[in-house]
Amino acid sequence: MLLVAGAASAHYVPGDRVIVVQAEKDGAAVLVTYRPLERVRDAMVTAALAAKPAERAERLKALYAARALATLRLTLDGRALPADRVEAKLVDDPPGSRRWVAAVLVSVKVPAGEHVLDVDVAESEEPVVTEWLDRSEGRAAAAPAGPGVWLRGKTRLELRYQK
């Protein structure tokens, strides 16, 4: 069963959120991995246990995914950018530990022409780091840092797409 030992752990495990933005020629892929603080994890497990047994795993995955994305905002040219696709997985890390980690992949399209994709990462209780990778074949450039540089905490990453 998925949720048997949700609140048990051998020692304190701090939460964390890692955001990797991969600029692509026609859009971006944003991967968020999320491990909640223990008290947040316990609350999500408790909420999932309130669901029917057959729905608990999906409820827990949905709660983790929502929390993973809660501090992330994507805009294109100053307007909210809806995701083209969102995929979420819940895994235990390390395997067999029952310490759940969400991996959420968000795909967005950036049309041809010049555009600015803003990735705003708000403050959160869990430590957060953000990085961007360039797979855009020269179409995108970013500020405040180049590709492969980790940014800690609250961040606004601006990806400028050229024609």
C-alpha beads as a LAMMPS data file, in Angstrom:
LAMMPS data file: protein, C-alpha beads

163 atoms
162 bonds

1 atom types
1 bond types

-500.0 500.0 xlo xhi
-500.0 500.0 ylo yhi
-500.0 500.0 zlo zhi

Masses

1 110.0

Atoms # bond

1 1 1 0.000 0.000 0.000
2 1 1 1.275 3.444 -0.882
3 1 1 0.436 5.430 2.255
4 1 1 1.088 3.088 5.178
5 1 1 4.134 4.778 6.731
6 1 1 3.642 8.361 5.573
7 1 1 4.662 10.102 8.784
8 1 1 7.406 7.770 9.972
9 1 1 11.054 8.589 9.336
10 1 1 14.337 7.615 10.945
11 1 1 15.717 11.163 11.049
12 1 1 14.897 14.699 9.990
13 1 1 14.895 15.245 6.242
14 1 1 14.725 18.901 5.188
15 1 1 12.514 19.777 2.267
16 1 1 13.759 21.138 -1.011
17 1 1 12.597 22.316 -4.412
18 1 1 14.781 22.146 -7.515
19 1 1 13.670 23.878 -10.716
20 1 1 15.388 23.265 -14.038
21 1 1 14.225 25.310 -17.019
22 1 1 15.289 23.926 -20.379
23 1 1 14.946 26.508 -23.146
24 1 1 14.059 24.792 -26.404
25 1 1 13.748 26.184 -29.925
26 1 1 9.941 26.313 -29.785
27 1 1 9.298 26.575 -26.050
28 1 1 10.534 25.453 -22.684
29 1 1 10.376 22.439 -20.423
30 1 1 10.322 23.139 -16.701
31 1 1 11.145 20.255 -14.354
32 1 1 10.370 20.743 -10.677
33 1 1 11.414 18.184 -8.091
34 1 1 9.894 18.707 -4.680
35 1 1 10.471 17.165 -1.274
36 1 1 8.291 18.824 1.394
37 1 1 9.206 19.631 4.951
38 1 1 8.131 16.819 7.282
39 1 1 5.152 18.715 8.732
40 1 1 3.923 19.588 5.229
41 1 1 4.386 15.979 4.118
42 1 1 2.415 14.779 7.152
43 1 1 -0.455 17.167 6.325
44 1 1 -0.553 16.004 2.690
45 1 1 -0.522 12.337 3.718
46 1 1 -3.341 12.985 6.174
47 1 1 -5.352 14.746 3.455
48 1 1 -4.746 11.864 1.037
49 1 1 -5.852 9.321 3.641
50 1 1 -9.235 11.071 3.766
51 1 1 -9.890 9.892 0.196
52 1 1 -11.325 6.507 -0.712
53 1 1 -8.590 3.845 -0.610
54 1 1 -8.574 3.470 -4.407
55 1 1 -8.061 7.244 -4.823
56 1 1 -5.356 7.838 -2.199
57 1 1 -2.297 7.452 -4.419
58 1 1 -3.671 9.864 -7.050
59 1 1 -4.751 12.335 -4.350
60 1 1 -1.271 12.293 -2.793
61 1 1 0.364 12.774 -6.212
62 1 1 -1.966 15.689 -6.984
63 1 1 -1.235 17.339 -3.620
64 1 1 2.525 16.988 -4.106
65 1 1 2.330 18.309 -7.684
66 1 1 0.248 21.317 -6.653
67 1 1 2.634 22.134 -3.835
68 1 1 5.653 21.653 -6.149
69 1 1 4.282 24.238 -8.587
70 1 1 2.877 26.626 -5.963
71 1 1 5.883 28.977 -6.030
72 1 1 6.297 28.959 -9.820
73 1 1 4.764 31.482 -12.224
74 1 1 5.331 31.484 -15.989
75 1 1 4.519 34.485 -18.160
76 1 1 5.075 35.150 -21.845
77 1 1 5.426 38.809 -22.785
78 1 1 3.912 39.801 -19.441
79 1 1 0.831 37.556 -19.651
80 1 1 0.176 34.347 -17.743
81 1 1 1.272 31.379 -19.825
82 1 1 -0.839 28.237 -19.570
83 1 1 1.003 24.944 -19.754
84 1 1 0.664 22.840 -22.875
85 1 1 1.279 19.709 -20.833
86 1 1 1.860 18.841 -17.182
87 1 1 3.078 15.427 -16.084
88 1 1 3.613 14.422 -12.470
89 1 1 5.211 11.412 -10.840
90 1 1 5.621 10.519 -7.202
91 1 1 8.609 8.389 -6.240
92 1 1 10.270 7.420 -2.998
93 1 1 13.835 8.643 -2.667
94 1 1 15.860 6.687 -1.876
95 1 1 13.901 3.681 -3.179
96 1 1 12.087 1.836 -0.424
97 1 1 12.371 4.741 2.033
98 1 1 8.765 5.970 1.741
99 1 1 10.140 9.524 1.575
100 1 1 8.072 10.821 -1.300
101 1 1 9.420 13.224 -3.900
102 1 1 7.353 14.757 -6.689
103 1 1 8.760 15.239 -10.169
104 1 1 6.591 17.576 -12.230
105 1 1 7.308 18.394 -15.867
106 1 1 5.620 21.453 -17.371
107 1 1 5.870 22.080 -21.126
108 1 1 5.112 25.482 -22.651
109 1 1 5.254 26.742 -26.230
110 1 1 6.938 29.947 -27.325
111 1 1 5.804 31.029 -30.807
112 1 1 8.153 32.205 -33.535
113 1 1 9.389 35.778 -33.223
114 1 1 10.803 37.783 -30.352
115 1 1 9.321 36.960 -26.937
116 1 1 10.203 37.121 -23.254
117 1 1 9.459 34.107 -21.088
118 1 1 9.625 34.971 -17.387
119 1 1 10.053 32.231 -14.830
120 1 1 9.246 33.683 -11.406
121 1 1 10.121 31.573 -8.382
122 1 1 8.674 32.894 -5.130
123 1 1 9.973 32.359 -1.602
124 1 1 9.000 29.110 0.049
125 1 1 9.537 27.297 3.300
126 1 1 11.703 24.746 1.533
127 1 1 15.073 25.790 0.116
128 1 1 14.851 26.316 -3.648
129 1 1 17.423 26.387 -6.428
130 1 1 16.807 27.217 -10.086
131 1 1 18.926 26.565 -13.166
132 1 1 18.383 26.949 -16.889
133 1 1 19.771 24.890 -19.746
134 1 1 20.021 26.052 -23.349
135 1 1 18.729 23.641 -25.974
136 1 1 17.259 26.441 -28.094
137 1 1 19.908 26.339 -30.834
138 1 1 20.829 29.939 -30.096
139 1 1 17.278 31.293 -29.999
140 1 1 17.178 32.037 -26.243
141 1 1 19.366 33.974 -23.827
142 1 1 18.687 34.543 -20.145
143 1 1 19.295 36.951 -17.314
144 1 1 20.464 37.165 -14.550
145 1 1 22.749 34.185 -15.226
146 1 1 23.996 32.053 -18.058
147 1 1 23.060 28.417 -18.578
148 1 1 24.174 25.931 -15.941
149 1 1 24.394 28.496 -13.113
150 1 1 22.376 27.662 -9.986
151 1 1 20.317 30.522 -8.532
152 1 1 19.242 30.195 -4.906
153 1 1 16.010 31.364 -3.300
154 1 1 13.544 33.795 -4.817
155 1 1 14.440 34.203 -8.479
156 1 1 13.192 35.814 -11.652
157 1 1 14.693 34.167 -14.693
158 1 1 14.086 36.060 -17.932
159 1 1 14.486 34.057 -21.129
160 1 1 14.655 36.269 -24.217
161 1 1 13.721 34.422 -27.397
162 1 1 14.916 35.810 -30.719
163 1 1 13.395 35.232 -34.156

Bonds

1 1 1 2
2 1 2 3
3 1 3 4
4 1 4 5
5 1 5 6
6 1 6 7
7 1 7 8
8 1 8 9
9 1 9 10
10 1 10 11
11 1 11 12
12 1 12 13
13 1 13 14
14 1 14 15
15 1 15 16
16 1 16 17
17 1 17 18
18 1 18 19
19 1 19 20
20 1 20 21
21 1 21 22
22 1 22 23
23 1 23 24
24 1 24 25
25 1 25 26
26 1 26 27
27 1 27 28
28 1 28 29
29 1 29 30
30 1 30 31
31 1 31 32
32 1 32 33
33 1 33 34
34 1 34 35
35 1 35 36
36 1 36 37
37 1 37 38
38 1 38 39
39 1 39 40
40 1 40 41
41 1 41 42
42 1 42 43
43 1 43 44
44 1 44 45
45 1 45 46
46 1 46 47
47 1 47 48
48 1 48 49
49 1 49 50
50 1 50 51
51 1 51 52
52 1 52 53
53 1 53 54
54 1 54 55
55 1 55 56
56 1 56 57
57 1 57 58
58 1 58 59
59 1 59 60
60 1 60 61
61 1 61 62
62 1 62 63
63 1 63 64
64 1 64 65
65 1 65 66
66 1 66 67
67 1 67 68
68 1 68 69
69 1 69 70
70 1 70 71
71 1 71 72
72 1 72 73
73 1 73 74
74 1 74 75
75 1 75 76
76 1 76 77
77 1 77 78
78 1 78 79
79 1 79 80
80 1 80 81
81 1 81 82
82 1 82 83
83 1 83 84
84 1 84 85
85 1 85 86
86 1 86 87
87 1 87 88
88 1 88 89
89 1 89 90
90 1 90 91
91 1 91 92
92 1 92 93
93 1 93 94
94 1 94 95
95 1 95 96
96 1 96 97
97 1 97 98
98 1 98 99
99 1 99 100
100 1 100 101
101 1 101 102
102 1 102 103
103 1 103 104
104 1 104 105
105 1 105 106
106 1 106 107
107 1 107 108
108 1 108 109
109 1 109 110
110 1 110 111
111 1 111 112
112 1 112 113
113 1 113 114
114 1 114 115
115 1 115 116
116 1 116 117
117 1 117 118
118 1 118 119
119 1 119 120
120 1 120 121
121 1 121 122
122 1 122 123
123 1 123 124
124 1 124 125
125 1 125 126
126 1 126 127
127 1 127 128
128 1 128 129
129 1 129 130
130 1 130 131
131 1 131 132
132 1 132 133
133 1 133 134
134 1 134 135
135 1 135 136
136 1 136 137
137 1 137 138
138 1 138 139
139 1 139 140
140 1 140 141
141 1 141 142
142 1 142 143
143 1 143 144
144 1 144 145
145 1 145 146
146 1 146 147
147 1 147 148
148 1 148 149
149 1 149 150
150 1 150 151
151 1 151 152
152 1 152 153
153 1 153 154
154 1 154 155
155 1 155 156
156 1 156 157
157 1 157 158
158 1 158 159
159 1 159 160
160 1 160 161
161 1 161 162
162 1 162 163
